[in-house]
């Protein structure tokens, strides 16, 4: 299946932090792939900005190294022809006029803030002061969007001082994943699921985002943030919203985001005994790769794992718990949402047939796809014994090469910025509501001086997380690669 490519109009994209890790690993390769796919026209301009004194040629060399070496050389040259570099220090006043000279007044001009968050407000101010902001301006802000409610409010205010909300694109790259959007397609494009999507039929929902990597390379940032801020407040919260929200009247940015916001506002505060925090231990005998050794703080109390139970207090979900868990250095890299349905009300096959529940698993990564566990008769003579079998749909198998052609999250999100579609970006009030829910949890840990439970690297996390489920007569679905 070949996906349809609709070219965008020529645009100017300025990447602040154009020499940084994110720009080199994600943003520029994503732009290159969209260029090769024919979506970005040759007249587009991509301008890298950072403090380093580089020429256009230096910058193009730097980018060429990050691009897929198997690509056609003529494609690489054509892409690099769109690329410029302007050295600017966000704290200084020089360089802005030169940057302005590159920008066309008639085109969409997007400014991607791929720099440390403390520079976001200052960049917004300078764009305004140096006359670079106009009605066609869009700004793209990377995560983390604030460290807590207070800092997120300050950041929202700093951006709102110069830009309308319709010009601000807050990235949560999880929302750009094909399967995450498929969540909405599955829910609202099929008659099959929606009538069952409520507390009458759903026993509980599990959202798991498990990583095998540790914090190496991001030690200082991570130890300041922890799993609750780094993953739960944004990625897991967004998944929870998409699973729990009411159907919007139409697939329009504000209609979708209004419904997501209602979910966050309906979340009950989390009880302290409904949360488990963990911190991974060393995997190697030299003990140098445990969490505390890696961040260089032998007494760090930052969590690399969180499991929690929460409730969405509204008509649809009253009584159906949501269990969220995320952690680093776990047994497998796996992001999956499991919707666990209730048992049948009456067991007509007798107690020996056992009780079985349907589980709808939506795999976000790896091997994106959907599995529905259904109960059938075990084949063969000997009575009515029941077994669960998976109805499995891997998107890669079902869609063939089309699944890959769809592109990665950054490709989709950057093209949405250029097209002016904010559906997959977080609105200021969503971010604020999410911090409003997360802050008291973190404040509670700090007030109680809580220390995370240690867990073995390569495990499924601390045993207390299993206990969280067991207390409710439930269990986690396995973390499978
Ligand atoms: P990085 O590798 O440290 O790059 C920072 C970039 O900012 C460099 O290009 C640096 O170049 C430039 N810079 C620093 N100070 C500057 C200043 N005063 N004026 C202008 N440019 C300046 O950081 P990163 O990993 O790319 O992360 C960038 C942002 O994305 C951060 O907010 C991070 O939290 C977020 N993020 C990153 C990732 C990731 O995978 N890397 C994932 C999610 C979110 P010079 O030193 O030459 O100025």
Boltz pocket constraint, residues with backbone or C-beta under 6 A from the ligand:
constraints:
  - pocket:
      binder: B
      contacts: [[A, 16], [A, 17], [A, 18], [A, 19], [A, 20], [A, 21], [A, 22], [A, 23], [A, 49], [A, 50], [A, 51], [A, 52], [A, 88], [A, 89], [A, 90], [A, 91], [A, 113], [A, 114], [A, 115], [A, 116], [A, 117], [A, 119], [A, 142], [A, 143], [A, 144]]
      max_distance: 6.0
